Amino acid sequence: ISLKVVTELGSSENKVAVISGLHSGLLEPVERQALRFKKQEFHSSLKTEFDMGPYPILLWWSPLTGETGRLGQCGEDVCFFTINRTYQHNQMTRAFLFYGTDFSIDSLPLPREDYHDWALFHEESPKNNYKLFHEPTITLFNHTATFSRHSHLPLTTQYLEGVEILKSQRYMIPLQTKNSLRKRLAPLAYVQSDCNPPSDRDSYVRELMCHIEVDSYGECLHNRDLPQHLRSPTAMDNGNFYKILAQYKFILAFENAVCEDYITEKLWRPLKLGVVPVYFGSPSVVEWLPSNKSAILVSNFSHPRELARYIKTLDANDGEYESYLQWKLKGDISNPRLLAAMKERKWGVQDITQDNYIDAFECMVCNRVWENIRRKEK
């Protein structure tokens, strides 16, 4: 959120509009001081009236941002964001923001007043906090940002930088080269170091390995080493790591949990590299793929043996194999849902020119809080 609080010397003829004691609209000039803030901490020397201001207070109950006080400009609306719990009972506090991983039923801002909204930010799968995926808990929240398309701020594409990176052939290796590399590489690559997730993916891969060769670089089912400098989890986005994976024809893209719309870099990475993902995870993944034929879905096969047989068929048939890459070779993403989601997304991934999804979440809650204030006033 890019915020500028500009105050000009002298008097202003514009009066601040007040709705139920709260301020709406762009930040107006105020007399006698010139102050400028941009996501910075408020100083204790500032007047109490300005600290709390005529703006609704949004209190991070989980101290995710670490900001003790900041005015945020969200379109036409302004809110005061803080992690300072001394604001819990302030009459201007209108919403409590929770980070799902830290959410605990043993630590809640109670009593909950009628005018207190609760907002949830949780980009992870149920593996992180299973309580949030039970109705009595999730229905506590008025505003949500989760991987589900049904959230007020959906994070389904949180691991995808953009459409153009899917089309890019930067790391793509010609099929003839891949066929030559098959003399020393397995047809399938697997990179996983979280070995006991709810999806139990390793059990499936272990059985699959009985029917087809798999190069496993992670700690789980490990049988092949990465270069020393690429063994850290922080190297997963390293260009040299990408080059290694791009040599493969297929990559096992298995999520840690099986949930509608929970789609991670496991899927997007092979698609970006020009490798065919063999996917296990979200049952709704077909609604997010770049084309109707861009991934092999494990759910379409009754047994790992059948999947292995199909992959071997593709491995031996260049035409059939390349049919899964035609969308990339032509730069043609035909999925209208994916295109629309990326176009409408109000936040960016690894893009300093855009708000990140936490910024977007804060502003979404701020805007919705103001909508409620204006609705009640009417």
SULPE-V759905 format. One record per backbone hydrogen bond with DSSP energy under -1.0 kcal/mol. NH is the residue of the N-H (numbers start at 1). CO is the residue of the C=O. E is the energy in kcal/mol with one decimal. If there is no record, write none. Layout:
NH;CO;E  NH;CO;E
This chain:
19;22;-3.3  22;19;-2.1  23;54;-4.7  46;43;-1.8  51;47;-2.5  52;48;-2.3  53;49;-1.5  57;92;-2.5  58;80;-3.4  59;95;-2.7  60;82;-3.3  61;97;-2.2  62;97;-1.3  64;62;-3.1  70;81;-1.6  72;79;-3.4  74;77;-3.5  77;74;-2.1  79;72;-2.0  80;56;-2.7  81;70;-3.5  82;58;-1.8  83;67;-1.1  87;84;-1.7  88;85;-1.9  90;87;-1.5  93;90;-1.6  94;57;-2.6  95;57;-1.4  96;117;-2.6  97;59;-2.8  98;119;-3.0  100;121;-3.0  102;99;-1.4  103;100;-1.0  107;104;-1.5  110;108;-2.0  116;113;-1.9  117;94;-2.8  119;96;-2.8  120;143;-2.7  121;98;-2.9  122;145;-2.9  128;125;-1.9  132;129;-1.5  133;130;-1.7  134;131;-1.4  137;134;-1.6  138;134;-2.2  139;135;-2.0  140;137;-2.0  141;138;-1.3  142;118;-2.6  143;118;-1.6  145;120;-2.2  151;148;-1.7  153;144;-1.9  155;146;-2.9  158;155;-2.0  160;157;-2.1  167;163;-1.5  168;164;-1.8  178;174;-2.0  179;175;-2.7  180;176;-1.7  181;177;-2.3  182;178;-1.1  183;180;-1.5  184;181;-2.0  185;181;-1.6  189;250;-1.4  190;215;-2.6  199;256;-1.9  200;197;-1.7  205;201;-2.3  206;202;-2.8  207;203;-1.6  208;204;-2.5  209;205;-2.3  210;207;-1.3  211;208;-2.1  212;208;-1.4  215;188;-2.9  217;190;-2.4  220;192;-2.8  223;216;-2.5  224;216;-1.8  230;227;-2.3  231;228;-1.4  235;232;-2.2  236;233;-1.4  238;235;-2.1  242;238;-2.2  243;239;-2.0  244;240;-1.4  245;241;-2.1  246;242;-2.6  247;244;-1.1  248;245;-1.9  250;187;-1.9  251;276;-1.9  252;189;-2.9  253;278;-2.5  255;280;-2.8  262;259;-1.8  263;261;-1.3  267;264;-1.6  268;264;-1.4  269;265;-2.6  271;267;-1.3  272;268;-2.4  273;269;-1.8  275;270;-2.8  276;249;-2.0  278;251;-3.0  279;296;-2.9  280;253;-2.3  285;282;-1.6  287;284;-2.0  288;285;-2.3  296;277;-2.8  298;279;-2.8  300;297;-1.8  301;298;-2.1  307;303;-1.7  308;304;-2.7  309;305;-2.0  310;306;-1.9  311;307;-2.4  312;308;-2.2  313;309;-1.7  314;310;-2.1  315;311;-2.6  316;312;-1.4  321;317;-2.5  322;318;-2.8  324;321;-1.8  325;322;-1.6  329;325;-2.6  330;326;-2.2  332;327;-3.0  334;290;-1.6  335;290;-1.1  339;335;-2.1  340;336;-2.6  341;337;-2.6  342;338;-2.2  343;339;-2.0  344;340;-2.5  348;355;-2.9  354;351;-1.7  360;356;-2.3  361;357;-1.8  362;358;-2.5  363;359;-2.3  364;360;-2.4  365;361;-2.4  366;362;-2.5  367;363;-2.9  368;364;-2.1  369;365;-2.7  370;366;-2.2  371;367;-2.1  372;368;-2.0  373;369;-2.1  374;370;-2.8  375;371;-2.3  376;372;-2.5  377;373;-2.0  378;374;-2.1
